Amino acid sequence: MYRLKNIDSNLNDIDEYFEPQLMSKEHSTINDLLNSVIFPERIPESKYEVHHACESVITQLMKISHFSTIYNIFAGILIIAMSNIVVNNYLENSGILDISLFLWCFGNITYAVCIWFVLFIGSWFAFGLQYLISFGFLSRKIAYTVYYTLLSLVLYYVPSVITYYELPPASAAFVSCELVRLAMKNHSFLMVNRDLHKDKVNNVSDRNVEYYPKNVNWKNYWLFLWVPTLIYQPKYPRTNRIRIGFVIKMFLDAFLSLAMVYAIFVAYCVPMFPFFTKDFKTLMLAVFKVMIPSLLFSILGFFGLLHSWLNAFAELTRFADRRFYTDWWNSTNWAQYYRRWNTVVHNFLKTHLFMVLYEDFRFTKGSSMWLTFIASAIVHEYIVAIALGFYKPILLIMFLLPGVLFIYLTKLFVGWRGWNIFMWTMLIIGHGTLLGLYYRAWYRHYYTDIVDPWYYGIIYV
């Protein structure tokens, strides 16, 4: 008996000796992997090389069993929630899921696709101008004047076209997002080729400069229109092949995310809509009830669009840079969150607005940052206004008042992990508040003639 106890004691000692070392080794491996994914160490060989081969953060994290298990748990919870919605709907309404709201949101989709097709064909006008510039057939000043005049007219008249064809919110949002995407791509195409021309004239030693003007061809431009980036490069990092299984999985994840967003929205948010139109107390109580659901479909929207949808198109175009976002969920200040949430748009704003203001126009770093921030807020508001069919600067004021305040507030006690809790709390409150205020504005715009004296964008009671 003594010998058995002695053996057990020795085994426990061995377990206590090895377990911390194994955990420490695993912890070190995970940290090394996370740092290499989120903060890849690479010095660009050229100022034109914004992109380099890199997997998305979530794709890399899913290779770690701990994170894939968390993903599985979250997926299981959503499946149960979805099943609960379907079963309740079947027992109460004798139907699996009421999709009438979905069909209404995407109504007149044929008109939306036709408008998009006209915009897509029209975007080739920028390629034609750049081709004429590159080979000396047209003055750069004349070409830019013509292009940006036409772009201004398009941005002005497209909302009228959407109103004329009575596109509902989702169809209108599709057109407005594509309009802004194509405009940003064409701007990058023109500006990068302008810089390539200047460097070519000045004999700058850069391998990307050597591609100019041969890079201005229809195949190069066609690829640029479809790769999931807003920054033009003469050559992009490419993968060797297209993984069809990966593409199918990404599109499936995207469509399942959309289905779950709709189910959560219909089950938990739509029943609160009548309360959004009542007195201030009722409005606030309803807003609190939709905070968690609205955050859920925001996260699902992020996963479905910024991760799954963009990864699918990246795989189809063999685009190797998958950094469409970074670890925004770990942000400890608001500036980090804005930079990491959507790096596709952030890279465009940094390259074609912030750096232009800072380096070319000699603005201070702070002024350049705030002008870029305001421009981003205005573009977001433009898209929302087109989608809803009216303009109420709720999102703009949320950007410029609480958003700016939180940026300065979170600079106190830099690196304090409590700011991450604060960020998530504010995101939860913000999503619920936006949903409540925008529906209230929608109801009063379309169903009443009330002129609300208390409405100043954020206060709407």
C-alpha positions, 0 to 999 in steps of 0.5 A: 500500500505504501509503495502504491501511495508512493507511486501515486505521489511521484506521478502527481509530481511528474504531472505538476512538473510537465503540465506548466511546461506544456501550457507555457509552450502552448501559450507561447506558440499561440502568442507567436502565431497571433502576433505573426497573423495580426502584426505581420513583420514585413517592410514593403520594398516599394511605396506602391506595394500596400498588399502582400500575401497574408491570410485573414485573422479568423482563418488563421485563428481557426487553425488553433483548436481553442478558437475553433471550439469557441467558434463551434460553441457560438455556431451551436448557440446560433443554431439553437436560437434559429431553431427556436425562432423557426419552431415558434413561428411554425406553431404560432403562424403555421409557417417555417419563417416569414420572409415577406420582410426580406422580399420587400427589402430586396424588392425591385432587385432587377432595377437595382442590378440594371443600375449597377450594370450601368455604373459598372460599365461607366467605370470603364470611362476612367480606364479610357481616360487613363489610357489616353493620358498614359500614351500621350493622347490627352492632357491630365488636367483635362481628363481629371476635370472631365472625370470628376465633373461626371463623377459629381453628377453621378453622385448627385443623380443616382439617389434620384434614380433610386427614388424614381424606381422606388428601390427599398432599403436593401436594394438601394443600399446595394446600389449606393455601396457599389457606387461608392466602391467603384468611385473609390477604385477609380480614384485610386487607379487614376492617382496611383498611375499619376504617381507612377508617371511622375516617378517614371519621368524622374527615373525613380528606381522602383520595380513597380515604376518599370511596369508603367505604362504597360500596366494600363491595359484592360486585363489589369483594370478588369482584375482590379475591379473584382479583387477585394481591395480599394488600393490599385497596384500594378501587380498584386500578390496572387495564389497559385490556384483557386480552392473551390471547396474554400470558395463554397464554404465562404459563400455558404458562411456568408449566406447563412450569416445573412439568414441568421441576421434576418431571423434574429432581426424579425424575431427580436427587433421587429416586435419592438418597432411600435415602441420606438415611435412612442414617448421617450421612456418607452423608446429607451426601454425598447432600445435596451431590449434590442441592444444585444440582438442588434450587436449580434446581427452586426457581428454576423454581418461582419463575419458574413461580409468582411470575412466570408464574402471578401475571402470568397472573392479573394479566392476566386481572383487568386488575391493573396492579401486577405487582411480585410480586418484585424483584431478589432475585438481586442481594441482598447481605444476607439481609434484602434477600433476604427482602424481595425474594423475594416482595413479595406476602407482604412487603407484607402483613406490612409493612402488617398486622403490622410497621406495626401493632406499630410504630405502634399497639402502640409496639414498637421497630423491631427488636422489630417486625421480629423478631416479624414475621419469627417470625410469617412463619416459623410460617406457613411451617411451618404450610403445610409441616406440613399438606402433609407430614402431620407437624410437624418444625420444620426450616424454622422452625429454619433460619429462626431460626438460620442465617437470623438469623445471616446477617442480622447477618453480612451487615451487616458490610462493607455493600454488599460484592458478595462477600455476593451470592456468599455468599447464593447459596452459602447458598441452594444449601446450604440447599435441599439440606439442607432436601430431605435432612432433610425426606425423612429425617423423612418416612421415619422418620415413615411407614415406621419406629417409630424414636425418634431421640434426636439429632433437634432439628429441624436435627440429624437423624442 
